[in-house]
Amino acid sequence: MKSYIITFIFLFIVFTSNSQGLLNKSHKTFTHQDTLRGSITKERAWWDLKYYHLDVKVNPADKTISGSNKIRYRVLNEYTKMQIDLQEPMQIYKVTQDGKELKFERNGNAFFVELVANQKVGEIKEIIVTFGGKPKEAVNPPWDGGITWKKDKNGKDFIASSCQGLGASVWWPCKDHMYDEVENMLISVNVPGNLTDVSNGRLQSIKKHKDGTKTFNWYVSNPINNYGVNINIGDYVNFSDKYKGEKGNLDCNYYVLSYNLILAKEQFKDVPKMLEAFENWFGPYPFYEDSYKLVEVPYLGMEHQSSVTYGNQYKKGYLGHDLSGTGWGLKFDFIIIHESGHEWFANNITYKDIADMWIHESFTNYSESLFLEYHYGKDAGSEYVIGCRKNIENDIPIIGNYNVNDEGSGDMYPKGANMLHMIRQIINDDAKWKSILRGLNKAFYHQTVTGKQIQEYMNEQSGIDFSRVFAQYLTTTKIPVLEYMFKEGAFGYHWTNCVANFDMAVKVKLNGVEMWLKPTTEWKSEKVTDDESTIEVNKDFYVTTSNIVE
């Protein structure tokens, strides 16, 4: 009986906590490897990335990748142990500096290199890492990523990388933490002679070799995050155009499988429409120097910088489906719009820690609504983002655990977008809202940031403290309840099921009259004259209501 009572009490606590959205992330367990991957270790902190030359040979026959990475860095503090990341089962064979071979030891997916040369503050130094192996094969890309090895309809190899979250070190050695972006890089990819590699930046040259292979050299002139670096290998054909944008002519290049050329020329007409809308809302495309590319791949797609990947089967919506259920989601190709939106939020403004992945996904999910608003009107955008609420699960908080490479709930997409949509309503000034979105991309141009920085910027620029709104929607799974009652000519109301001191303003219709309320967690009251009174919360707000009298 005692054990039954204890079990019942435990289940009651779990059920009650879950129903109220009080379960936190503490049930997750993290390992030393998670810390090595997700934190700025002392072996990372002392050096600043400047340049990579990633030089790889891709071997489709045995699914291996081999090559080297030249890593150039500036010394910030004198230290002689360096962390380089490369995941099992890939191997580092040799590390050299100034022509001397260095000792290193492996700790899981982290290699610790012992430097022998003095590392003087301010100096620019280089190491060369030689590596190879059979990288993890993607299981369900891009979510469970790695390298995808497929064949196209003609039996030719069709290969691509995708590794957000998992990390670029799944296939090449690097400083695999998001806080430090390399400033520029050269990507050299050797492939069989009947195939083409498309990577980031601009194609500098193609070198043919006596063994029948080709090496494609791509140069990235802007800072780039690790997971944004990609290889895409296939029987590609190319077409291009120029977009006349805010910073002049933007080169747009498209690489698709040869038999999909006609389909692509029609479907990719969404690209200039996307650029027009997003430059309006967010400011100039952030990588004019490196061009814009859309590249067909054997998985759904991903936001690789200046090399956006596409696998939406040349359908409108998300593989032909409308995620909002409103019909608006079939007005555009989801992958083209969403993944390209990440050029601003992910590739221009990049999270330092994946726990703040909402910076990427909430803004980019909201960008779909803004795309619709620009081309089809404000109601279209609102209906779309509100329709996407049906996909919210409220399972765990949107912000993950810091310093252990832990992302939060997938609600960062629809719930995060609806949070931003509400913030816009409260600001109640569309010109100011646009200036905030454009200002974010200017103030944090080509930078890595924390969620706190983004929140503080929005608070400062709007003149409104949204701290408790961010806390409510990003750190809990609770949906605020506007609890109210009508009694004896008075209307009482307050927020409940919310964080302490929650004070979000909300637009309502009280007895059919539109007005703003400014509820807090303390009861407030208004006089009403009708015997039978009604209240309706504006649909743009992701909240619920409860009449406590009823």
N, C-alpha and C positions, 0 to 999 in steps of 0.2 A: 504493500500500500504506500509506503514512504517513497519508494522509487517511482511509483505511478504519479504521486503528487508532485515530486520534483520535476518529472518529465512534463507534466501538464503545465506547471508554472513556466518552465523554459519555453515550451511551445507557445504559450500565451504571450510571453514577452516578445518572442520573435515575430509572431503574427501581428501583434499590436504595433510594434515598432515599424514593421514593414508597411502596414496599412497607413501609418502616419508619415511615412517617408523619412523615418529617423535612422534607418540603418546606414552606417557610414562605411568607409572603405577599409576599416581596420581588419576585416576578415581575410584580406589578401595577405599572403606571405611572400616575402621577397628574399632573395639570396644575395650572397656576396657578388655573384656575377651581375645581378641586376644593378647593384651599386656601382660596379666597375663600368657598366654600360651607361648608366643614367646620371652619374654625378661628375662634377668637375674635379677630378682627382688631382693630387699634387703633381702627378706625372703628366697631366694635361695642362695645368694652369700656368706653367712657367714659360710656355712658348705659344706664339701667335702665328696661325697659318697665313701664308702669303701666296703659295703657288703649288699646284700639282701638275706633273706630267704623268698621266695614267696611260701606260702603253701595254695593251693586252692582245693576246691571240685567242680567238674563240674557235674551238674545235667541235663542230656539231657531231662528228662521228662518234666521239666518246664522251660528249657533254662536259668537256673540261675548259677551264680558262687559265691561262698562264701569262706571266709578264712581269712588269715592274711598275713601281710608282715612285717618282722623284718628288720628295716633299721639301719645299722651301719654307723656312720659318724665321721669325724674328725672336731673339732671346729677350724675354721680359724679366726673368730672374735667373740667377746662376744656379743651375741644377744639372745633373748628368744622367738622370733616368727618364726615359720617354715612353709613354704608352701609345702603342699602335694597335688598332683593333682589326681583327680578321677572324671570322666565325668558322667553327668546325663545319665540315671537314677540310676546309681550305688550310693551306700551310704557307708559312713564311720560310723560305729557303736560306736567304742571306740578307743582311743589312750592312751597308757600307756608308762611311762618311770620310771625305777627303781621301778616297781610295783605300781606306783601311776597313777590313771586315770587323764587325762589332759582335759582341756576345749579346744574346738575348735569352729570355726564358718565357715560357707560356703559362698563363693562368686562365684556363678556359678559353674565352674568346678574346682575351687581352694579351698582348705581347709587351714585355718590358725590356727595352733596349738600353744597354749600358754604353753611354757615350764616353769616349776617352779624351777627346779634344776639349779644351776649355770652352765654356759657353758664356761668353761675355755679354752683359746686358747691352742691347741695342744692335748686336751683330746679326747679320743675315746668314743663316747656315742651311745646309742641305743634307738629307740622307736619301739613299736609294734603297727601296725595299723590293726584293725579288720574291715572287710568290707563285702559287699555282694550286691546282686541285680541281675537284668536282664539286661546284657550289650547290647549296641546297636548291632542289627543284621546287618551283612554286606549286603549291597544292591548290589554292583557290585565289589566284591573283585578282586584284591587287591587295586583298585583305590579308591573305596568308601567302606572302610573296617569296621572291627568290628569282631564279631564272626559269622562264617558260621556254621549253623546247618543243615546238610543234612543226607540222608540215602544212603547207598551203594546199589548195585544191589540185595543184599541178605536181604535188609531191616534192616541192622545194622547201628547204629549211626556212622556218619562220620563228624567230627567236627574239625574246625581249626580257629586260630586267624590270622589276618592280619591288620596292623594298621599304616603303615608309613604315615606321614603327620597328620593323625587324632590323633595319639599318643597312646602310651601304656596305658595311663590312661583311655582309653575307657573300659578297663576290669580289670585293677589292679592299686592300689594306688602306686605312685612313684614320684620321682623328674623328672617330664616329660619335660625336656629340654635337648637338645643334647650335650650341652657344657660339661656336667659332666657325664662321664660313670662310672658305678659301676665297681669295680676292679675284683670282682668274686661274684658268687651267687649260691645258692642252690634253685632248682625249684622242689617242691613236688606237684604232681598232682594226686588227688583221682578221679577215674573213675569207672563205672560199671565193674564187674569182667570179663565180656566177651570181654572187649576192652583193647587196649594198648594206652598209651600216649607216644609220642615222643617229647621231648623238646631239649633244647640246651645242649651242653657239653657231658659228659659221664654219662651213666647210672650207678648209685652207688648201688641201691638196689630196690627191688620190695617187698612191704609189703602187705600181704593179711589180710583182716579184717573180723570179724565175720558177718558183714552185707552183705558179698558177694562182696564188692568192693575191689579195689586194689589201692595202692599209689605207683607211680613211682617217684623215687628220682634221679634227674639229677643235676650234679655239673658242673658249668662253671668256669674254672680256669683262664680265660683271661678276660680283660675288654670287656664289651658288651654294645652296645647302647640299649636304651629302646625299640624301635620298633623291634629290632632284637630278643627279647625274645618272644618265641612262645609256644603254645600248639597245638598238632596235635593228634587227638584221632580217632581210627578206629580199624577195624578187620585186623590188620597188620600182615604180615609175614616179616621175616628179612633174608637178606643174606649179605655177606660181602666179602671184599678182602683187600689186602694191596698194597699200591702204594709206590714204592721205589723212594723217592723224594730227594730233596736237603738236607733235614734235617733228613734223615733216612726213616724208614717205617712209612707211614701214614695210620692209620686205616680208611677204607672207609666202612660205613654201609648204607644199603638201606632198607627202610621200605615202603612196598607197600601193597595194598589190596590183599587178598589171591588169588583171581581169576586172578590177573594181573601179577603173579610171572614170568611166561614164557616170557611175553612181556617185562617186566622190565629187565630181565637178558640180553636180546638182546639190548634194547634201551639204557641202562645205560652204555654200552661200550664206550659211549662218555665221561664218567667221566675221565678215565685215559688219554685219548687224551687231554681233557681240562687241566688237571693238568700238563701234560708235556709241553703244549704250554704256559700256564700262568706262570709256574715257570721259564720258559725260559725268558719271557718278563718282569715279575714283581718281580721275586725273590721267595723265599720259601713260600709255603702256610702258612698263618699267624697264624694258630691255630692247629698245630700238637698235642699239649697237649689235646685239646678238640675233636680231630678227625674231619673227614668230614662225613656228613650225607646227604642223598637225600631222601626226605620223600614225598610220594604221598598225595595230598590234594584235596578237592572238589572245587578248584578254580585254576586259571592259574599258579600261583607260586610267590615266593618272596624270598628275599635274607637273610632270618633269619640266623644269625651267627652259623656256624657249624651244622645247621639244615635247609639246603636249601630246600624249598618246591617246589613241582612239580605237575603240572596238565595240561601238554601239550598233553594229550590224546595219548601218545606214537607215536607221529608223528614227522617227520623232519620239519624244519622250524618253523614258528610261527603258531601253530595249522594247519600245513600242507601248509602254504603259505610262499613265499619268500619275505621278506620285501624289498629287494633290486631290485627285478625284473630281476636279472641277471642269476639266476640259482644257484649261489653260496650259497644262503640262505637255500637251500634244502640239503646241504651237512652235516648239523648238526642239533641237536635238540636245538632250540633257547633257551628254558627255562633252560636247563642244562648248556649251555655255558654262557648265559647272567647272570642268577642269581648267578651262581658260580663265575663269574668274580667279583661280588660285594664283595666276601670275601676279595679281595684286596682293591677295591675302594668302600667303604661304611662301611665295618666292620673293616678292618684294619685302613684305613684312613677315618675318619668320619667328616662330616661337623658339625661345631658348630651351625650354623643357617641354616634352611631349604632354605633360600634365595639363599644359595650356593649349592643347590642340584646338580648343574652341576658337582661338584667334583665327585659325585657318578655316575651320569648317562652318562656324556660325555665320561669319561674314560672307563666305562663299555660297552657302545655302541661301542666304538672304539675297545674294546677287542675282539668283534666278528670278526672284520676285521683282527686283529692280530692272532686269532685262525686259520683263513683261510690261512693267509700268512704262518704260521708255517707249516701247513700240505699240502698246495696246491700251494704255491708260492706267490711271491710278487704281481704279476698281479691280482691274485684272490682276495687278500685282498683289493687292490686298487679299483677294479671293484665293489666290494661289498659296500664299504663305499661311493663311488661316486653314486652308484645306489640308496642308501638310501636317497639321496638328495630330491627325489620326495616326501618324507614324510614331508619335512620342510614347515611350514605354515607362518613363520614370522608374527605372530600375536601380541605377546608382547615380551619384552626382556626376555632373559634366566634367568638373576638374578632377584629374587623377592625383595620385601621390607623386610628390616631387622627388627628384634625384634617384629614381629607380626605373626610369623609362616606362612609365605607366600612364596610359591614356585613359580618360574617363569614359562616360557613357556615350553611345552612339546618338543619344539625344542632343549632342552638341550640334547636330545638323538641324532638325526641325524645331526643337525647343529653343536652341540658341538663336535661330533666325527669328522666331516669334518674340523672343526677348528684345532683340534689336528693333523689331517692328513696333513693339510697345514703347520703347524708349523714344523712337521717332514721334509717336503720337503725343507723348508727354512734352517733348520739346516744342511741338506744335508750330514749327517754323521750317518749312521744307528747304528754304534757301540755307538756313543754318545747318540743317541736317546734311545737305550735300557738301557744305563747306567742311563739316567734321569728317566725312568719308574721304574727301579729297585731302584734307589736312593730315589725316592719319598716314596716307601714302606719301605725303611730302615730309612730314616730321620724322617718320621712321623709314625713310627711303633706304632700301638695301641694308636694313638692319635686322638683328635678332633682338627680340623683346620679351618681356614678361607680361603676363596677363594684367598685373598690377599697373604697368605703364599704360596699357591701352585703356583701362578703366579710368585712371587718373586724367588722361588726356580728354576723354569724353566728358568727364565731370567738369573739367576746367573750361573746355570750349563751349559747353552747353549752359554753364552757369547753374547747373542743377546737380545735386549730390545723388548719384544713382548707386552708391555703395551698397545699400541694403537690397536694391533690386538685383544687382550682380550676385550678391551673396545668396539671395533667395533662389534664383534660377540656375546658378552655376554650382552651388555647393550643397544643395539639398534636393530631394526628390518631391518635396511638398508643393502642391499648387495652392496659392493663397485663396482663402475663402473670404468674400465680403459678407460678413454676418450682419443681419439687419433685423429690424422689427418696426412695425407701425403700431402706435398706441396713443390714444387720447390726443390726437392732433399733432403728434410728434413722430419724427422718423429718426431712429437711432441706428448707428452703423459703426463697424470697426473691422480691422483685419484680424483674421485668426489663421491657424495652420501655417504659421510663417516665422521667419527669423525675428529675433528681438528687435524691437523698435522699427519694424517694417513700416514704411511711410509712402508707398507708391500712390501717386495721384491716379485717378481713374475717371473716364468719361462715362456718364450714365444718362438714361432718360428717366426722370422722376415725374410720374404722372404725365408722361408723354413729352415733357420739356427737357431738351438736351442741356446738360450742365456738367461741370467738373466737381468731383468730390476729392477731398484730400484726407482720406482715412488714415488713421494710425492704429496701433494695437490697443489704444484706449478708446472707449466709447465717445462718439460725438453725436450731436442731434441737430435736426433741422425741423422747422415748423412746416406742417402740411395742413391743407384745408379740406381736402377730399376725405369723405368717410371711408371710401375704398381706394387705397393708394397702391401704386405699382412702381416697380423699379426694374430697369433693364440695363445691364452693363453692355457697353459698346463691344461689338464682336471683335474689334482689333486687340482686345485685351485677353490674354491667356490666364483667366482667373475663373473661379466658380462663385456662386452665391448661395446663401442659406438664410431662409426666413425662420428665425428661431421661435416665433410665435406659432407658426404652422407645425 
